[in-house]
Amino acid sequence: MRESTSPQSFDYKAICKEYFKLLSEKDITGLDCLFSMEIILHDWETYTEGKNNVVAAYENIFKSFETIQISQLAVHESELSPENSKAIVSELEVLINQEEKLFVCDIITFDSKGMIASIRAYKG
């Protein structure tokens, strides 16, 4: 019988750091490896469910600009109840095409395997 993995056994902050690095590199293959099959992406412009749809959404997003640079300004980790999982809240500075600066808050949750289960992004 396979042992269940405790949510506390993952370094969620490191997974998020890798996620933002891959976003900055526009690395679709790397992002795909971080996402659960049931991932949900919800930001100020889109709502998408399912790994294939979220990957396609990122491909379209990446076509809309040449470069993106993401800097984490602050990172907060919290428990989610009753799922007994973690959420990482990241305050971000996003620089698009070296000229447009956005401040964004991402809330990222994880499944029991440490895969990204949802990404909610808020601009402001």
C-alpha positions in Angstrom: 0.0 0.0 0.0 1.3 3.4 -0.9 1.9 5.9 1.8 0.1 9.2 1.6 2.4 12.3 1.4 1.8 14.9 4.1 1.3 18.4 2.7 4.0 19.7 5.1 6.6 17.6 3.3 6.8 20.0 0.4 8.7 23.3 0.2 5.8 25.3 -1.2 7.8 28.6 -1.2 10.5 27.0 -3.3 7.8 25.6 -5.7 6.4 29.1 -6.1 9.9 30.6 -6.6 10.4 28.1 -9.4 7.0 28.9 -10.9 7.9 32.6 -11.1 11.3 31.8 -12.5 9.7 29.7 -15.2 7.1 32.4 -15.9 9.9 35.0 -16.4 11.6 32.6 -18.8 8.3 31.9 -20.6 9.1 28.2 -20.1 5.8 26.4 -21.0 7.3 22.9 -20.5 8.6 23.7 -17.1 5.3 25.2 -16.0 3.5 22.2 -17.3 5.5 20.0 -14.9 4.4 22.1 -11.9 0.6 22.0 -12.6 -1.9 19.4 -11.4 -4.3 18.0 -14.0 -7.2 19.9 -12.4 -5.4 23.3 -12.1 -7.5 26.4 -12.1 -6.2 29.8 -13.3 -8.1 32.9 -12.4 -6.8 36.4 -13.0 -8.3 39.8 -13.9 -8.8 38.7 -17.5 -9.4 35.0 -17.6 -10.8 31.9 -15.8 -9.5 28.6 -17.0 -9.8 25.0 -15.7 -7.7 21.9 -16.5 -4.0 21.5 -17.2 -4.2 21.6 -21.0 -6.4 24.7 -21.0 -4.2 26.5 -18.5 -1.0 25.7 -20.5 -2.8 27.0 -23.6 -3.7 30.2 -21.7 -0.1 30.8 -20.7 1.0 30.2 -24.3 -1.4 32.9 -25.4 -0.3 35.2 -22.6 3.3 34.8 -23.6 2.5 35.8 -27.2 1.3 39.1 -26.0 4.7 40.5 -24.8 8.4 40.1 -25.5 9.7 39.9 -22.0 8.4 39.5 -18.4 10.4 40.0 -15.2 8.8 38.9 -11.9 10.2 39.9 -8.5 8.7 38.6 -5.3 8.4 41.5 -2.8 6.9 39.4 0.0 5.8 35.8 0.5 3.3 34.5 3.0 2.4 30.9 3.8 -0.8 29.8 5.4 -2.9 26.8 6.2 -6.1 26.0 4.3 -8.9 24.4 6.2 -10.4 21.9 6.0 -8.1 20.6 3.2 -5.1 20.7 5.5 -3.1 22.1 2.6 -1.0 25.2 2.1 -1.5 28.5 0.3 1.3 30.8 -0.7 0.5 34.4 -1.2 3.1 36.3 -3.1 3.2 40.1 -3.5 4.9 40.7 -6.9 6.3 43.4 -9.1 5.9 42.5 -12.7 7.8 44.3 -15.4 6.5 43.7 -19.0 8.6 44.6 -22.0 11.0 46.5 -19.7 8.5 49.3 -19.5 5.1 48.4 -18.0 5.2 47.8 -14.3 2.3 46.0 -12.5 1.9 45.1 -8.9 0.2 41.7 -8.5 -0.8 39.4 -5.7 -0.9 35.7 -6.5 -2.5 33.1 -4.3 -1.3 29.7 -5.1 -2.7 26.5 -3.7 -1.4 22.9 -4.0 -2.8 19.4 -4.2 -1.7 16.5 -2.0 1.2 15.7 -4.4 2.7 19.2 -4.2 1.5 20.2 -7.6 0.0 23.6 -8.2 -3.8 23.2 -7.9 -4.9 26.9 -8.4 -3.5 30.3 -9.2 -5.5 33.4 -8.4 -3.9 36.6 -9.5 -5.1 40.1 -8.5 -3.8 43.3 -10.0 -3.4 46.4 -7.9 
